[in-house]
Amino acid sequence: MAVRFPVSRLCVLIAALGVCVVQAAEPVIVISTGKSGGGYYTVGDRLKSVLAEQDQPAEVRTSAGSLENLTQLDDPQSPVSVGLTQADALKRYLKDHPAFADKFIALGEIGKECVFIVTGKDSDIHTDSDLQKSQGKLIAVQSANSGVAVTWEYMTILEPGFKNTAPAFVDGAEALLQIKSGGKTSQIQAAMVVQKPMAKSTEMRVVLENPKDFRLVPVKDWDLNDKLPDGSAVYTFENVTVAEKKWGFDTSVDTICTRGLMLANKNKLSADQRTRLSKVMLLAASRVVGDAPK
């Protein structure tokens, strides 16, 4: 059986020859996450720290979100070897890139993320079925490559009626301002946020602190039920608590939730790197995932 020596010891053993043989270092693990300071970026940074304890270098990269992460992970010319994504974005990506199913491995889940649709207090939108009516309304989502945009697009595939409300790529805070100031005259009548249930995003803080101006829209259309290749649900239907109100009452809404996933391209990692990553997510997942908000 071959005996492997550390590089420093190997150099000592053959120093008399005046030569030092150094094994080629394994490539850096490149992790594609999300916007700087966001939940995905925090998870990637934590993973980098845990890997550093094992002398495995890693690099964390920002991105526009799930779709860009999947594209970079799939691209053989890209150094990205680990990517974070929503389960629905993965399902959507596989629809157009079925060959990717043989390239990726799932390292683990990084938390539950739920769909929250916000509208004005006096809006005509009371349920998700109102978004399926042809009324010329717009729903604000993040950039086209964001997980939020992919979620909305995937919802329109599962329930075509949602196409009657077109997406507007507008910042969430700006959209809420239009909804509040424009009332029923604003073309943007709703805004969508995808985040962990109790995360304090800017949009959710505005909604919770201004109950006279905004409310959450229930999302319960059963046509949104779908499965991933492994048979697990893309969305679960849940009653989600978003904040603890005073006097002991919860603020909750019926909506759909998906999972955050950590994926790796097995063709871009060595067997040792795949093993290390798997062990990290098995033995130190709490250190990596924590309670980072989305």
N, C-alpha and C positions, 0 to 999 in steps of 0.2 A: 504494500500500500504506500502511495506517495506521501511524504511528510512535507507539510507546508510550514515554512518559517516566516515570522514577521520580517518585514523588509529590513529593519535595522540589524537583526541577527544574521540574516542572509549576507548582508554586506560585510559583517565581521568575519564570517566563515571564509569568504573568498578575498579578504583584503590583501592577502599575500600576492595575489595575481594583479593587484592594482586596478581591479574592476569591481564595480558595484552594480549588481543586477536588481532592478526595481520593477516590480510587477505593475502593469498598467492599472491605474485607478479606475474604478467603475464610474460611469457617467453620473453627473449630478441629477438627482430626482427633481424635475421641474413641475411645480404644482400650479395649475391655473385656477383662480378663485373667483373673485368678483371685484367690486369697486373697493378702493382703499378705505379701510375703517369699517367695512361691512361685515356681516356675520360670516360669509364664506371666506373672506380674507383672514379673519381672526382664526378660523379653523385651520386654514393653510399655514398660518404662522405658528400655531401651536404644534402642528405636525412637524414642521421644520425643527422646532426646538427639541421635540422628543427624538427625532432622528439624529440630531447633533450629538445627543448623549451616546449614540451608538457609532459615532464617527462616520456617519453617513451624511454627506453634504446634500443640502436641498435648497432650492430657490423658489420663492413665492412670487407669482406674477398676478397683476391685476387684470381684469377683463370686463367686458360689458355684461357678462353673466353666463348662464347655463349653456346657451346655444354656442357661443364662442368657445367655451371650454370644451364642448364635445367636438367641435370642428377641429380645434387644435390637437386634441387627444387623438383624433382619427387620422390626421394628416401625417404621413410618414416623414415629411420634410420638417415638421415642427418638433422642437425638443420637448414639448409638453408630454409628460408621461403619467401624470396624475391630474384628474379634473374633478371638480365638484359640480353637481347638477341636481335639478329637481327630477323626480321620477317621471313626471308628465313630459318634461322636455326630452328625456331619454327616449320615451315611447314615440314622441313626435319625430325625433331625429332618425330613429331606426326605420320609420316608415319610408323615408327617402334614401336611407343609407343602410340597407339590410345587411351588407357585408360586415358592418361594424360589430354586429352581434358576436362574431367569431374572434374579435380582437380584444374586447374589453373584459376585465374581471371586476366584480363588485367587491370592494374592500370592506364596506360597511355602511351603515346609515349615520347621518349626521344631524338627525332631528326632524321633527314634524313641522311642516309649513302649510299654512291654511290660506284660503282665498277670502279676502275681505273686500266687499264692494260697498263703497260709501256713496251716499247721495244726500241731497238737501232735505231738511226736515219737512218741507212742504212739497217735495217732488212727487210726480205721478208714478215714480218707480217704487213699488212696494214689495214685489217678489222678483225672482229671476225671470219669470215668464213675461214681465213687462219689458225686459230687455230684448225679448224675442219678437216684439211688435215693431212694425215698420213705421217709425215716428221721426226718423231723421236725427236721432240722438247719437251722441258720441260718448265713449267711455275712455277716460284717460289711463294710459299705461306707460311704463317706462320705455326706454329705447327699444328699437326693433329686435335687438339681440338679447334683451333681458329675459330672465325667467318669467317675469310677469307677462310680457308680450307673448311668449311661447305658450303660456298657460291659456291666455285668452284665445289664441289661434287654435289651440287644441280643443278648447271648449266648443268653438264654432264647427269643428270637424265632427265631434260627437253629437252635437245638437245644432244643426244648421240654422235654426231660428235665431241664434245669437248673432248671425251675420247681419241682421237688421240693425244692430247697433255697431257702428264702426269704431275702431280704435283710433285714438289721437295720442301721438307720442309727445306727451306733455309731462313736465315734472309734477309730482304729486301735490306739492304745496301750492304751486301755481294753479293746478286744476281745482283744488278745494277753494281757493280764493275766487275763481270764476263761478263755481257752484254757489258759493255764499252770496257774492255780490250781484250775480246775474239772475239768480232764482230760476224760474221757469223759462226765462228768455235766453239763458245761456245754452249754447249748443252742446257744451259738455255738461251732461247731467249726472255723471257718475265717475268715480275713480276707483281703480282696482289696486290692491296691495296684496302681495304674497309674503307672509312672514310667519315666524313662530307665534303661537297663540298669545303669549303675554309680552311680546317684544314691544318696546316703546319707540317705534319709528315716529318720524315727524308727523306723518299722516294720522297715525293712530292717536298720538297725543292731542292733535287738533280736534279730532272727533270726540274723544273722551272728555276734553275740557270745554267743549262747546255743544252740549246736547240740545240746545235750543236751535242750533243751526244745521246739525248733521245727524244722520242715523245710518245704521248698517242694514244692508239688504240680504235677506235669507237666500241661500243657494241650495236648492233641493231637487233639481231636475234629475231623475233617475237615469236619463239617457247619458249622463256623464260617467256612468259606470263603465270601466274598461280594465283590461288586464295587461300586465307586463309579460315578456316571454317566459318568465319563471312561474307564471300563474298568479302572482300577487296583484292586488288591486292598485291601479294607478291613483285613484281617489277613494277616500273613505268619507262617508257622510256622518258628520258629527255635530253635536251642540258644543260650541267652543266658548269658553270663558276668556274674555279679553282683558278684564280688569276687575279688581275688587272695589265695589262701590261702598260708600259710607253706610252705616247702619246694617252691615252684614249682607247686603244684597249683591249678587253678582251681575255683571254686564255680560251677556252671552248672546250668541247668534248661531243659527243652523247654517252650516256651510260645508264645503268640501275641503279635504286636506290631502296633501301628497307628502312624500318623503324626500328629504335631502339625501343624496347618495355620494359616496366617494368611489370613483372609478379609476382604474389604471389600464393602460395599454400594455398587455403582456408582452408584446413584441418589442417594446422600448425599454424593458427592464430585464435585468439578469435574474436568474432563479433565486439568488441570495437576496436581491432587493425585494422581490415579490414576497419572499418568506418574511423579511423584516417588516414590511408594511402590514402583512397579515397579522403578525404577532402584535404589532402596535395597536391595531384596531381590535384585537381580541383581549389584550391585557391592559391597555392604557387608553381605551376609547374615551373614558370620562375626562382624561387630561386633554384630549384633542378636541372633543366636541364641546365639553363644558356647557355653558348656557349662553353661548354667543348669540345675539339677536340677528335676525335676517334683515 
